[in-house]
Amino acid sequence: MQITLGFVFGFLSSIGFGIVTNNPKRTLIPAGWIGAIAWVVYIIAGWYNHGVIVPNLLAAIVIGILGNLSAILVKAPVNIFYVPCLVSLVPGAIIYDSMKNFTLGYDKMAAHGLVKALTIGMSLAIGFVIAEAISNKIYPPLKKYLHNRKNV
């Protein structure tokens, strides 16, 4: 049940944020699929690793690889897919709680939350770097194949 709900809400949140950011309509459905798959990967990774770093890292890798593939197939910039899919992984609530704790004078809780948010942000960035490295090796032959197939 958790996977089904994660898939549905990952799909809807990615499409919704794509609409809010005025993404082209032809990119909304692929972005929704990528966001849904990434959120399912996040949930499954969370079952086996009870932290937040590994699930965020794996979800970012999925977003990066599938985002690059969709950018090739839909002929759109890759950021059109990255941004709406990444929204559900950004640690906004953690940063909010940290700032609230900081203003209330709970410095240790605020520092803990900020360090957690920074590590999540770093794991997302590292995931995208890994995905770009993988994509740069895999997708040039795919681009060449699609180009050759179109010319035949």
VOPAGU-2260 file (C-alpha; in pm, 1 decimal, decimal comma):
REM VOPAGU-2260
SITE   aa  ch    i         X         Y         Z
SITE  MET   A    0       0,0       0,0       0,0
SITE  GLN   A    1     284,7     236,1      84,1
SITE  ILE   A    2     440,9     184,3    -259,3
SITE  THR   A    3     110,1     247,9    -436,0
SITE  LEU   A    4      48,3     569,1    -244,3
SITE  GLY   A    5     409,1     675,7    -296,3
SITE  PHE   A    6     380,1     613,5    -668,8
SITE  VAL   A    7      51,8     803,5    -703,9
SITE  PHE   A    8     156,9    1101,5    -495,4
SITE  GLY   A    9     505,5    1110,1    -649,2
SITE  PHE   A   10     341,7    1122,1    -992,1
SITE  LEU   A   11      92,8    1391,5    -892,9
SITE  SER   A   12     344,8    1608,0    -707,3
SITE  SER   A   13     586,3    1604,1   -1000,1
SITE  ILE   A   14     313,5    1696,0   -1248,6
SITE  GLY   A   15     174,3    1958,6   -1011,6
SITE  PHE   A   16     508,6    2127,3    -963,5
SITE  GLY   A   17     570,1    2107,4   -1338,4
SITE  ILE   A   18     244,1    2296,1   -1391,1
SITE  VAL   A   19     335,5    2554,4   -1128,1
SITE  THR   A   20     673,3    2615,8   -1293,9
SITE  ASN   A   21     517,4    2639,1   -1643,7
SITE  ASN   A   22     688,3    2334,1   -1789,2
SITE  PRO   A   23     578,2    2246,8   -2143,6
SITE  LYS   A   24     273,6    2019,3   -2146,2
SITE  ARG   A   25     456,6    1749,8   -2343,6
SITE  THR   A   26     703,4    1709,9   -2054,6
SITE  LEU   A   27     454,1    1677,8   -1768,7
SITE  ILE   A   28     365,9    1308,4   -1804,7
SITE  PRO   A   29     730,0    1192,3   -1840,2
SITE  ALA   A   30     823,0    1407,3   -1539,4
SITE  GLY   A   31     536,1    1250,4   -1345,3
SITE  TRP   A   32     658,1     900,2   -1425,8
SITE  ILE   A   33    1013,6     987,9   -1324,7
SITE  GLY   A   34     898,7    1142,9    -997,5
SITE  ALA   A   35     680,1     842,5    -919,2
SITE  ILE   A   36     956,1     590,5    -989,7
SITE  ALA   A   37    1206,7     793,5    -787,4
SITE  TRP   A   38     970,5     809,3    -491,0
SITE  VAL   A   39     914,9     431,1    -502,4
SITE  VAL   A   40    1293,2     382,6    -505,6
SITE  TYR   A   41    1315,1     618,7    -206,0
SITE  ILE   A   42    1054,1     416,3     -15,4
SITE  ILE   A   43    1213,5      79,0     -91,8
SITE  ALA   A   44    1562,5     206,1      -4,8
SITE  GLY   A   45    1420,2     342,6     320,7
SITE  TRP   A   46    1303,5      -6,9     415,9
SITE  TYR   A   47    1658,1    -137,7     400,2
SITE  ASN   A   48    1844,1     171,8     520,7
SITE  HIS   A   49    1677,4     360,5     801,1
SITE  GLY   A   50    1866,5     682,4     733,1
SITE  VAL   A   51    1782,4     949,3     477,2
SITE  ILE   A   52    2109,0     974,9     287,5
SITE  VAL   A   53    2104,2     648,9      87,4
SITE  PRO   A   54    1735,1     674,5     -14,8
SITE  ASN   A   55    1787,3    1033,0    -133,5
SITE  LEU   A   56    2105,3     936,5    -316,3
SITE  LEU   A   57    1937,7     647,3    -499,3
SITE  ALA   A   58    1628,8     853,5    -583,8
SITE  ALA   A   59    1850,5    1131,2    -722,9
SITE  ILE   A   60    2036,8     878,4    -937,7
SITE  VAL   A   61    1704,9     751,1   -1074,0
SITE  ILE   A   62    1586,1    1106,4   -1146,1
SITE  GLY   A   63    1916,1    1186,4   -1315,6
SITE  ILE   A   64    1925,8     879,7   -1538,7
SITE  LEU   A   65    1558,0     882,8   -1635,0
SITE  GLY   A   66    1560,6    1262,2   -1670,1
SITE  ASN   A   67    1845,4    1244,1   -1918,9
SITE  LEU   A   68    1669,5     968,8   -2111,3
SITE  SER   A   69    1345,5    1168,0   -2121,3
SITE  ALA   A   70    1531,6    1479,1   -2231,3
SITE  ILE   A   71    1663,0    1285,2   -2531,5
SITE  LEU   A   72    1330,6    1125,4   -2618,5
SITE  VAL   A   73    1110,4    1433,2   -2565,0
SITE  LYS   A   74    1377,3    1675,3   -2694,6
SITE  ALA   A   75    1364,2    1909,8   -2396,6
SITE  PRO   A   76    1624,4    2041,9   -2152,3
SITE  VAL   A   77    1703,0    1798,6   -1874,0
SITE  ASN   A   78    1626,8    2058,7   -1605,7
SITE  ILE   A   79    1262,1    2046,4   -1714,0
SITE  PHE   A   80    1257,8    1695,5   -1568,6
SITE  TYR   A   81    1496,7    1743,9   -1276,5
SITE  VAL   A   82    1317,8    2029,1   -1102,4
SITE  PRO   A   83     962,8    1891,5   -1063,9
SITE  CYS   A   84    1088,0    1544,1    -972,1
SITE  LEU   A   85    1330,1    1672,5    -712,0
SITE  VAL   A   86    1072,6    1876,7    -519,6
SITE  SER   A   87     949,2    1591,4    -301,7
SITE  LEU   A   88    1305,9    1506,9    -193,9
SITE  VAL   A   89    1419,2    1855,5     -91,0
SITE  PRO   A   90    1447,8    1878,6     290,3
SITE  GLY   A   91    1233,8    2190,1     328,3
SITE  ALA   A   92    1050,2    2075,8     641,3
SITE  ILE   A   93    1378,8    1987,5     811,8
SITE  ILE   A   94    1520,6    2331,9     734,7
SITE  TYR   A   95    1198,6    2495,2     857,7
SITE  ASP   A   96    1211,6    2303,3    1188,2
SITE  SER   A   97    1579,2    2390,3    1227,5
SITE  MET   A   98    1513,7    2760,9    1179,6
SITE  LYS   A   99    1220,2    2743,4    1421,8
SITE  ASN   A  100    1438,2    2567,9    1680,5
SITE  PHE   A  101    1712,1    2823,8    1626,7
SITE  THR   A  102    1475,2    3115,9    1689,4
SITE  LEU   A  103    1336,6    2943,5    1999,8
SITE  GLY   A  104    1686,2    2899,8    2139,2
SITE  TYR   A  105    1719,2    2524,0    2089,9
SITE  ASP   A  106    2061,8    2550,0    1932,1
SITE  LYS   A  107    2156,0    2180,8    1950,8
SITE  MET   A  108    1832,9    2069,1    1782,7
SITE  ALA   A  109    1873,4    2342,0    1520,6
SITE  ALA   A  110    2232,0    2237,9    1445,6
SITE  HIS   A  111    2130,4    1872,5    1418,5
SITE  GLY   A  112    1854,3    1957,9    1171,7
SITE  LEU   A  113    2078,1    2181,1     961,9
SITE  VAL   A  114    2347,7    1914,5     939,8
SITE  LYS   A  115    2082,2    1660,7     838,2
SITE  ALA   A  116    1948,1    1897,6     569,8
SITE  LEU   A  117    2300,0    1961,3     439,4
SITE  THR   A  118    2376,7    1590,1     417,2
SITE  ILE   A  119    2049,4    1529,4     230,9
SITE  GLY   A  120    2132,6    1813,8      -7,2
SITE  MET   A  121    2480,1    1673,6     -61,6
SITE  SER   A  122    2343,4    1323,9    -125,8
SITE  LEU   A  123    2104,8    1466,9    -386,4
SITE  ALA   A  124    2388,7    1654,7    -555,3
SITE  ILE   A  125    2615,9    1350,3    -552,3
SITE  GLY   A  126    2332,0    1140,2    -693,9
SITE  PHE   A  127    2295,1    1379,5    -985,1
SITE  VAL   A  128    2670,5    1373,8   -1048,0
SITE  ILE   A  129    2667,7     992,5   -1054,0
SITE  ALA   A  130    2367,7     993,7   -1288,0
SITE  GLU   A  131    2536,8    1240,9   -1522,8
SITE  ALA   A  132    2849,3    1023,7   -1533,3
SITE  ILE   A  133    2641,0     716,5   -1615,3
SITE  SER   A  134    2432,0     905,9   -1870,9
SITE  ASN   A  135    2737,9    1045,3   -2048,2
SITE  LYS   A  136    2853,9     687,0   -2109,3
SITE  ILE   A  137    2519,6     531,1   -2199,8
SITE  TYR   A  138    2323,1     789,0   -2395,9
SITE  PRO   A  139    2553,6     899,4   -2682,1
SITE  PRO   A  140    2501,1     564,6   -2860,0
SITE  LEU   A  141    2126,1     603,0   -2803,6
SITE  LYS   A  142    2131,1     952,5   -2954,8
SITE  LYS   A  143    2327,1     819,9   -3253,2
SITE  TYR   A  144    2081,0     533,5   -3299,3
SITE  LEU   A  145    1779,2     765,9   -3285,0
SITE  HIS   A  146    1943,8    1006,7   -3528,9
SITE  ASN   A  147    2026,8     726,7   -3773,9
SITE  ARG   A  148    1678,2     577,3   -3746,0
SITE  LYS   A  149    1519,8     913,5   -3822,4
SITE  ASN   A  150    1734,1     957,7   -4135,1
SITE  VAL   A  151    1649,9     613,6   -4276,4
